[in-house]
Amino acid sequence: MYISILLLVISCTPEKQTCSDFRTGTFEYTAPESNHIRIIRTENTQVEINSETKIEAHTSIEWVSDCKYILTYEEFKNAPEEFNDMVGQKISAEIVEIGKDRYTCQVKTKNASDLMELKLIKE
């Protein structure tokens, strides 16, 4: 009887999300001023698409650990010429908090640091 109760409790306990659950998929920023930007991420690449301006930022991803990754700008599409100056620049990101369908990451560039929350839309 105790075993069946234990199994019932274990099966009803929600599975805890981990950093690797957010490694790939389609995401949106949760901040209202950025929710028009969609991110499509594979194991090795990420594309950020701004639905208002149609600008696409293409980056490569280097996973340093399950929760840390480095993005390197590779190409911009539909963007003004000055965006090309960003090609080769790196962004360091670390997942610092995980929710059911979202995560918060600390993002650092050579000039700034910010916390951003992203929501998983599709795996």
VMD Tcl script that builds the backbone (N, CA, C; Angstrom):
set m [mol new atoms 369]
animate dup $m
set s [atomselect $m all]
$s set {name element resname resid chain x y z} {
  {N N MET 1 A 0.814 -1.186 0.000}
  {CA C MET 1 A 0.000 0.000 0.000}
  {C C MET 1 A 0.868 1.264 0.000}
  {N N TYR 2 A 1.909 1.261 0.831}
  {CA C TYR 2 A 2.789 2.427 0.873}
  {C C TYR 2 A 3.466 2.665 -0.466}
  {N N ILE 3 A 3.810 1.593 -1.138}
  {CA C ILE 3 A 4.466 1.721 -2.440}
  {C C ILE 3 A 3.523 2.355 -3.446}
  {N N SER 4 A 2.250 1.952 -3.451}
  {CA C SER 4 A 1.312 2.532 -4.412}
  {C C SER 4 A 1.047 4.007 -4.110}
  {N N ILE 5 A 1.024 4.393 -2.839}
  {CA C ILE 5 A 0.857 5.806 -2.483}
  {C C ILE 5 A 2.089 6.595 -2.917}
  {N N LEU 6 A 3.262 6.040 -2.686}
  {CA C LEU 6 A 4.499 6.696 -3.093}
  {C C LEU 6 A 4.548 6.872 -4.610}
  {N N LEU 7 A 4.168 5.853 -5.349}
  {CA C LEU 7 A 4.144 5.949 -6.809}
  {C C LEU 7 A 3.146 7.002 -7.272}
  {N N LEU 8 A 2.002 7.090 -6.614}
  {CA C LEU 8 A 1.000 8.089 -6.964}
  {C C LEU 8 A 1.538 9.499 -6.726}
  {N N VAL 9 A 2.194 9.710 -5.595}
  {CA C VAL 9 A 2.764 11.023 -5.280}
  {C C VAL 9 A 3.850 11.390 -6.291}
  {N N ILE 10 A 4.723 10.447 -6.613}
  {CA C ILE 10 A 5.800 10.707 -7.573}
  {C C ILE 10 A 5.237 11.024 -8.942}
  {N N SER 11 A 4.215 10.293 -9.373}
  {CA C SER 11 A 3.659 10.514 -10.709}
  {C C SER 11 A 2.886 11.826 -10.800}
  {N N CYS 12 A 2.409 12.352 -9.685}
  {CA C CYS 12 A 1.660 13.607 -9.694}
  {C C CYS 12 A 2.565 14.829 -9.509}
  {N N THR 13 A 3.809 14.608 -9.149}
  {CA C THR 13 A 4.742 15.708 -8.970}
  {C C THR 13 A 5.193 16.210 -10.333}
  {N N PRO 14 A 5.018 17.514 -10.600}
  {CA C PRO 14 A 5.426 18.027 -11.914}
  {C C PRO 14 A 6.932 17.913 -12.110}
  {N N GLU 15 A 7.325 17.625 -13.342}
  {CA C GLU 15 A 8.733 17.527 -13.669}
  {C C GLU 15 A 9.356 18.914 -13.637}
  {N N LYS 16 A 10.488 19.039 -13.001}
  {CA C LYS 16 A 11.163 20.335 -12.911}
  {C C LYS 16 A 11.920 20.603 -14.209}
  {N N GLN 17 A 11.766 21.820 -14.720}
  {CA C GLN 17 A 12.461 22.222 -15.937}
  {C C GLN 17 A 13.946 22.421 -15.629}
  {N N THR 18 A 14.784 22.165 -16.628}
  {CA C THR 18 A 16.216 22.404 -16.504}
  {C C THR 18 A 16.663 23.314 -17.643}
  {N N CYS 19 A 17.883 23.793 -17.565}
  {CA C CYS 19 A 18.414 24.664 -18.623}
  {C C CYS 19 A 18.336 23.991 -19.988}
  {N N SER 20 A 18.610 22.703 -20.042}
  {CA C SER 20 A 18.617 22.011 -21.337}
  {C C SER 20 A 17.233 21.971 -21.984}
  {N N ASP 21 A 16.169 22.183 -21.220}
  {CA C ASP 21 A 14.816 22.247 -21.791}
  {C C ASP 21 A 14.628 23.497 -22.652}
  {N N PHE 22 A 15.513 24.472 -22.513}
  {CA C PHE 22 A 15.398 25.734 -23.248}
  {C C PHE 22 A 16.528 25.917 -24.263}
  {N N ARG 23 A 17.210 24.854 -24.549}
  {CA C ARG 23 A 18.334 24.916 -25.498}
  {C C ARG 23 A 17.872 25.170 -26.923}
  {N N THR 24 A 16.782 24.572 -27.319}
  {CA C THR 24 A 16.245 24.753 -28.668}
  {C C THR 24 A 14.764 25.096 -28.573}
  {N N GLY 25 A 14.238 25.686 -29.644}
  {CA C GLY 25 A 12.819 26.008 -29.681}
  {C C GLY 25 A 12.577 27.400 -30.235}
  {N N THR 26 A 11.332 27.834 -30.120}
  {CA C THR 26 A 10.928 29.171 -30.543}
  {C C THR 26 A 10.527 29.942 -29.295}
  {N N PHE 27 A 11.053 31.151 -29.159}
  {CA C PHE 27 A 10.870 31.947 -27.953}
  {C C PHE 27 A 10.418 33.357 -28.306}
  {N N GLU 28 A 9.835 34.035 -27.312}
  {CA C GLU 28 A 9.521 35.461 -27.408}
  {C C GLU 28 A 9.965 36.123 -26.116}
  {N N TYR 29 A 10.392 37.373 -26.222}
  {CA C TYR 29 A 10.681 38.150 -25.021}
  {C C TYR 29 A 9.356 38.452 -24.332}
  {N N THR 30 A 9.341 38.464 -22.997}
  {CA C THR 30 A 8.101 38.736 -22.269}
  {C C THR 30 A 7.878 40.227 -22.043}
  {N N ALA 31 A 8.923 41.033 -22.124}
  {CA C ALA 31 A 8.775 42.484 -21.932}
  {C C ALA 31 A 7.929 43.063 -23.058}
  {N N PRO 32 A 6.909 43.878 -22.730}
  {CA C PRO 32 A 6.012 44.427 -23.758}
  {C C PRO 32 A 6.734 45.172 -24.877}
  {N N GLU 33 A 7.822 45.865 -24.547}
  {CA C GLU 33 A 8.530 46.619 -25.588}
  {C C GLU 33 A 9.329 45.725 -26.539}
  {N N SER 34 A 9.458 44.446 -26.208}
  {CA C SER 34 A 10.237 43.531 -27.057}
  {C C SER 34 A 9.456 42.312 -27.522}
  {N N ASN 35 A 8.154 42.230 -27.202}
  {CA C ASN 35 A 7.421 40.996 -27.495}
  {C C ASN 35 A 7.129 40.794 -28.975}
  {N N HIS 36 A 7.549 41.714 -29.824}
  {CA C HIS 36 A 7.403 41.546 -31.271}
  {C C HIS 36 A 8.638 40.863 -31.875}
  {N N ILE 37 A 9.586 40.486 -31.016}
  {CA C ILE 37 A 10.796 39.805 -31.476}
  {C C ILE 37 A 10.673 38.319 -31.158}
  {N N ARG 38 A 10.810 37.508 -32.175}
  {CA C ARG 38 A 10.728 36.056 -32.034}
  {C C ARG 38 A 12.119 35.467 -32.246}
  {N N ILE 39 A 12.461 34.485 -31.436}
  {CA C ILE 39 A 13.757 33.814 -31.516}
  {C C ILE 39 A 13.527 32.368 -31.918}
  {N N ILE 40 A 14.237 31.942 -32.943}
  {CA C ILE 40 A 14.189 30.542 -33.371}
  {C C ILE 40 A 15.590 29.983 -33.148}
  {N N ARG 41 A 15.702 28.999 -32.243}
  {CA C ARG 41 A 17.010 28.490 -31.845}
  {C C ARG 41 A 17.131 26.993 -32.121}
  {N N THR 42 A 18.232 26.623 -32.767}
  {CA C THR 42 A 18.604 25.220 -32.910}
  {C C THR 42 A 19.799 24.983 -31.989}
  {N N GLU 43 A 20.366 23.825 -32.053}
  {CA C GLU 43 A 21.519 23.510 -31.210}
  {C C GLU 43 A 22.718 24.424 -31.507}
  {N N ASN 44 A 22.867 24.871 -32.766}
  {CA C ASN 44 A 24.060 25.626 -33.163}
  {C C ASN 44 A 23.804 27.042 -33.663}
  {N N THR 45 A 22.544 27.406 -33.892}
  {CA C THR 45 A 22.247 28.726 -34.449}
  {C C THR 45 A 21.043 29.354 -33.754}
  {N N GLN 46 A 20.956 30.662 -33.893}
  {CA C GLN 46 A 19.797 31.391 -33.394}
  {C C GLN 46 A 19.487 32.515 -34.372}
  {N N VAL 47 A 18.193 32.701 -34.649}
  {CA C VAL 47 A 17.747 33.800 -35.499}
  {C C VAL 47 A 16.723 34.600 -34.706}
  {N N GLU 48 A 16.965 35.908 -34.569}
  {CA C GLU 48 A 15.997 36.811 -33.940}
  {C C GLU 48 A 15.310 37.575 -35.057}
  {N N ILE 49 A 13.985 37.517 -35.078}
  {CA C ILE 49 A 13.214 38.165 -36.135}
  {C C ILE 49 A 12.306 39.215 -35.506}
  {N N ASN 50 A 12.469 40.451 -35.939}
  {CA C ASN 50 A 11.638 41.549 -35.473}
  {C C ASN 50 A 10.455 41.666 -36.431}
  {N N SER 51 A 9.246 41.367 -35.958}
  {CA C SER 51 A 8.068 41.364 -36.833}
  {C C SER 51 A 7.667 42.772 -37.280}
  {N N GLU 52 A 8.118 43.800 -36.571}
  {CA C GLU 52 A 7.786 45.177 -36.953}
  {C C GLU 52 A 8.727 45.720 -38.028}
  {N N THR 53 A 10.027 45.502 -37.851}
  {CA C THR 53 A 11.006 46.055 -38.798}
  {C C THR 53 A 11.449 45.040 -39.847}
  {N N LYS 54 A 11.156 43.762 -39.610}
  {CA C LYS 54 A 11.576 42.645 -40.482}
  {C C LYS 54 A 13.081 42.391 -40.436}
  {N N ILE 55 A 13.796 43.022 -39.508}
  {CA C ILE 55 A 15.230 42.781 -39.368}
  {C C ILE 55 A 15.441 41.400 -38.756}
  {N N GLU 56 A 16.399 40.659 -39.314}
  {CA C GLU 56 A 16.770 39.342 -38.803}
  {C C GLU 56 A 18.228 39.383 -38.365}
  {N N ALA 57 A 18.487 38.934 -37.138}
  {CA C ALA 57 A 19.852 38.814 -36.625}
  {C C ALA 57 A 20.183 37.329 -36.550}
  {N N HIS 58 A 21.180 36.905 -37.314}
  {CA C HIS 58 A 21.600 35.504 -37.345}
  {C C HIS 58 A 22.870 35.356 -36.515}
  {N N THR 59 A 22.850 34.417 -35.563}
  {CA C THR 59 A 24.004 34.188 -34.702}
  {C C THR 59 A 24.341 32.705 -34.646}
  {N N SER 60 A 25.596 32.436 -34.330}
  {CA C SER 60 A 25.996 31.068 -34.010}
  {C C SER 60 A 25.984 30.950 -32.490}
  {N N ILE 61 A 25.828 29.716 -32.001}
  {CA C ILE 61 A 25.782 29.485 -30.553}
  {C C ILE 61 A 26.893 28.524 -30.165}
  {N N GLU 62 A 27.609 28.891 -29.121}
  {CA C GLU 62 A 28.573 27.979 -28.507}
  {C C GLU 62 A 28.087 27.733 -27.081}
  {N N TRP 63 A 27.702 26.499 -26.785}
  {CA C TRP 63 A 27.246 26.158 -25.443}
  {C C TRP 63 A 28.468 25.884 -24.568}
  {N N VAL 64 A 28.656 26.710 -23.544}
  {CA C VAL 64 A 29.775 26.577 -22.623}
  {C C VAL 64 A 29.429 25.555 -21.539}
  {N N SER 65 A 28.166 25.529 -21.142}
  {CA C SER 65 A 27.638 24.559 -20.181}
  {C C SER 65 A 26.141 24.441 -20.459}
  {N N ASP 66 A 25.429 23.661 -19.659}
  {CA C ASP 66 A 23.980 23.527 -19.868}
  {C C ASP 66 A 23.257 24.863 -19.735}
  {N N CYS 67 A 23.786 25.765 -18.913}
  {CA C CYS 67 A 23.109 27.034 -18.645}
  {C C CYS 67 A 23.812 28.260 -19.220}
  {N N LYS 68 A 24.980 28.094 -19.809}
  {CA C LYS 68 A 25.728 29.236 -20.351}
  {C C LYS 68 A 25.993 29.028 -21.832}
  {N N TYR 69 A 25.823 30.123 -22.597}
  {CA C TYR 69 A 26.128 30.056 -24.022}
  {C C TYR 69 A 26.631 31.403 -24.520}
  {N N ILE 70 A 27.328 31.348 -25.639}
  {CA C ILE 70 A 27.865 32.555 -26.262}
  {C C ILE 70 A 27.288 32.656 -27.664}
  {N N LEU 71 A 26.685 33.804 -27.958}
  {CA C LEU 71 A 26.154 34.084 -29.290}
  {C C LEU 71 A 27.162 34.957 -30.032}
  {N N THR 72 A 27.400 34.645 -31.292}
  {CA C THR 72 A 28.267 35.463 -32.141}
  {C C THR 72 A 27.462 35.892 -33.354}
  {N N TYR 73 A 27.351 37.210 -33.545}
  {CA C TYR 73 A 26.617 37.712 -34.709}
  {C C TYR 73 A 27.326 37.281 -35.989}
  {N N GLU 74 A 26.568 36.639 -36.884}
  {CA C GLU 74 A 27.103 36.162 -38.161}
  {C C GLU 74 A 26.612 37.003 -39.337}
  {N N GLU 75 A 25.336 37.435 -39.269}
  {CA C GLU 75 A 24.741 38.119 -40.420}
  {C C GLU 75 A 23.465 38.836 -39.991}
  {N N PHE 76 A 23.170 39.941 -40.673}
  {CA C PHE 76 A 21.908 40.650 -40.491}
  {C C PHE 76 A 21.212 40.723 -41.837}
  {N N LYS 77 A 19.907 40.499 -41.820}
  {CA C LYS 77 A 19.118 40.617 -43.048}
  {C C LYS 77 A 18.080 41.714 -42.858}
  {N N ASN 78 A 17.779 42.433 -43.936}
  {CA C ASN 78 A 16.798 43.524 -43.924}
  {C C ASN 78 A 17.167 44.616 -42.924}
  {N N ALA 79 A 18.454 44.798 -42.699}
  {CA C ALA 79 A 18.922 45.747 -41.689}
  {C C ALA 79 A 19.714 46.877 -42.339}
  {N N PRO 80 A 19.735 48.052 -41.683}
  {CA C PRO 80 A 20.577 49.146 -42.170}
  {C C PRO 80 A 22.055 48.726 -42.187}
  {N N GLU 81 A 22.818 49.376 -43.009}
  {CA C GLU 81 A 24.239 49.055 -43.212}
  {C C GLU 81 A 25.039 49.035 -41.905}
  {N N GLU 82 A 24.719 49.942 -40.964}
  {CA C GLU 82 A 25.500 50.019 -39.720}
  {C C GLU 82 A 25.400 48.754 -38.863}
  {N N PHE 83 A 24.390 47.933 -39.087}
  {CA C PHE 83 A 24.279 46.676 -38.348}
  {C C PHE 83 A 25.440 45.744 -38.681}
  {N N ASN 84 A 25.996 45.875 -39.877}
  {CA C ASN 84 A 27.109 45.013 -40.278}
  {C C ASN 84 A 28.333 45.195 -39.388}
  {N N ASP 85 A 28.437 46.335 -38.703}
  {CA C ASP 85 A 29.543 46.558 -37.771}
  {C C ASP 85 A 29.476 45.599 -36.579}
  {N N MET 86 A 28.309 45.026 -36.332}
  {CA C MET 86 A 28.136 44.113 -35.206}
  {C C MET 86 A 28.537 42.679 -35.544}
  {N N VAL 87 A 28.725 42.368 -36.818}
  {CA C VAL 87 A 29.115 41.012 -37.209}
  {C C VAL 87 A 30.436 40.666 -36.524}
  {N N GLY 88 A 30.476 39.506 -35.891}
  {CA C GLY 88 A 31.652 39.065 -35.148}
  {C C GLY 88 A 31.591 39.375 -33.667}
  {N N GLN 89 A 30.716 40.296 -33.258}
  {CA C GLN 89 A 30.595 40.615 -31.836}
  {C C GLN 89 A 29.922 39.467 -31.095}
  {N N LYS 90 A 30.296 39.320 -29.825}
  {CA C LYS 90 A 29.792 38.217 -29.011}
  {C C LYS 90 A 28.888 38.731 -27.892}
  {N N ILE 91 A 27.916 37.899 -27.560}
  {CA C ILE 91 A 27.030 38.141 -26.426}
  {C C ILE 91 A 27.117 36.908 -25.538}
  {N N SER 92 A 27.368 37.125 -24.274}
  {CA C SER 92 A 27.434 36.040 -23.308}
  {C C SER 92 A 26.095 35.968 -22.576}
  {N N ALA 93 A 25.527 34.779 -22.462}
  {CA C ALA 93 A 24.231 34.623 -21.790}
  {C C ALA 93 A 24.298 33.473 -20.792}
  {N N GLU 94 A 23.639 33.666 -19.661}
  {CA C GLU 94 A 23.553 32.621 -18.649}
  {C C GLU 94 A 22.120 32.550 -18.136}
  {N N ILE 95 A 21.546 31.366 -18.190}
  {CA C ILE 95 A 20.201 31.154 -17.656}
  {C C ILE 95 A 20.309 31.159 -16.138}
  {N N VAL 96 A 19.596 32.090 -15.491}
  {CA C VAL 96 A 19.720 32.256 -14.041}
  {C C VAL 96 A 18.450 31.870 -13.287}
  {N N GLU 97 A 17.331 31.742 -14.000}
  {CA C GLU 97 A 16.072 31.355 -13.359}
  {C C GLU 97 A 15.204 30.643 -14.384}
  {N N ILE 98 A 14.512 29.600 -13.923}
  {CA C ILE 98 A 13.688 28.797 -14.823}
  {C C ILE 98 A 12.279 28.693 -14.263}
  {N N GLY 99 A 11.295 28.908 -15.136}
  {CA C GLY 99 A 9.896 28.705 -14.792}
  {C C GLY 99 A 9.324 27.588 -15.641}
  {N N LYS 100 A 8.021 27.424 -15.587}
  {CA C LYS 100 A 7.372 26.331 -16.317}
  {C C LYS 100 A 7.612 26.426 -17.820}
  {N N ASP 101 A 7.372 27.586 -18.401}
  {CA C ASP 101 A 7.520 27.751 -19.849}
  {C C ASP 101 A 8.376 28.964 -20.195}
  {N N ARG 102 A 9.215 29.391 -19.267}
  {CA C ARG 102 A 10.024 30.592 -19.489}
  {C C ARG 102 A 11.314 30.515 -18.692}
  {N N TYR 103 A 12.245 31.350 -19.089}
  {CA C TYR 103 A 13.490 31.448 -18.337}
  {C C TYR 103 A 13.988 32.887 -18.354}
  {N N THR 104 A 14.799 33.201 -17.360}
  {CA C THR 104 A 15.437 34.505 -17.277}
  {C C THR 104 A 16.927 34.293 -17.470}
  {N N CYS 105 A 17.523 35.133 -18.313}
  {CA C CYS 105 A 18.958 35.007 -18.522}
  {C C CYS 105 A 19.645 36.351 -18.315}
  {N N GLN 106 A 20.868 36.259 -17.842}
  {CA C GLN 106 A 21.753 37.411 -17.696}
  {C C GLN 106 A 22.530 37.517 -18.996}
  {N N VAL 107 A 22.374 38.631 -19.690}
  {CA C VAL 107 A 23.010 38.830 -20.988}
  {C C VAL 107 A 24.079 39.908 -20.842}
  {N N LYS 108 A 25.293 39.610 -21.331}
  {CA C LYS 108 A 26.393 40.566 -21.232}
  {C C LYS 108 A 27.033 40.766 -22.601}
  {N N THR 109 A 27.226 42.036 -22.938}
  {CA C THR 109 A 28.011 42.405 -24.110}
  {C C THR 109 A 29.242 43.138 -23.586}
  {N N LYS 110 A 30.095 43.600 -24.487}
  {CA C LYS 110 A 31.283 44.313 -24.003}
  {C C LYS 110 A 30.923 45.645 -23.353}
  {N N ASN 111 A 29.719 46.180 -23.628}
  {CA C ASN 111 A 29.333 47.491 -23.098}
  {C C ASN 111 A 28.172 47.474 -22.111}
  {N N ALA 112 A 27.484 46.343 -21.967}
  {CA C ALA 112 A 26.265 46.354 -21.146}
  {C C ALA 112 A 25.978 44.978 -20.553}
  {N N SER 113 A 25.085 44.994 -19.567}
  {CA C SER 113 A 24.607 43.771 -18.933}
  {C C SER 113 A 23.130 43.970 -18.614}
  {N N ASP 114 A 22.316 42.941 -18.848}
  {CA C ASP 114 A 20.877 43.086 -18.643}
  {C C ASP 114 A 20.257 41.731 -18.336}
  {N N LEU 115 A 19.147 41.744 -17.615}
  {CA C LEU 115 A 18.351 40.539 -17.395}
  {C C LEU 115 A 17.208 40.534 -18.400}
  {N N MET 116 A 16.975 39.394 -19.037}
  {CA C MET 116 A 15.889 39.271 -20.006}
  {C C MET 116 A 15.113 37.998 -19.725}
  {N N GLU 117 A 13.784 38.099 -19.849}
  {CA C GLU 117 A 12.948 36.920 -19.680}
  {C C GLU 117 A 12.401 36.518 -21.042}
  {N N LEU 118 A 12.494 35.230 -21.335}
  {CA C LEU 118 A 11.984 34.697 -22.591}
  {C C LEU 118 A 10.982 33.596 -22.304}
  {N N LYS 119 A 9.961 33.528 -23.136}
  {CA C LYS 119 A 8.913 32.524 -23.003}
  {C C LYS 119 A 9.042 31.529 -24.144}
  {N N LEU 120 A 9.000 30.242 -23.810}
  {CA C LEU 120 A 9.037 29.187 -24.811}
  {C C LEU 120 A 7.677 29.099 -25.477}
  {N N ILE 121 A 7.652 29.228 -26.798}
  {CA C ILE 121 A 6.406 29.149 -27.551}
  {C C ILE 121 A 6.232 27.769 -28.159}
  {N N LYS 122 A 7.322 27.244 -28.695}
  {CA C LYS 122 A 7.264 25.951 -29.371}
  {C C LYS 122 A 8.605 25.257 -29.219}
  {N N GLU 123 A 8.551 23.956 -28.887}
  {CA C GLU 123 A 9.792 23.178 -28.769}
  {C C GLU 123 A 10.241 22.692 -30.115}
}
mol reanalyze $m
mol bondsrecalc $m
mol representation Tube
mol addrep $m
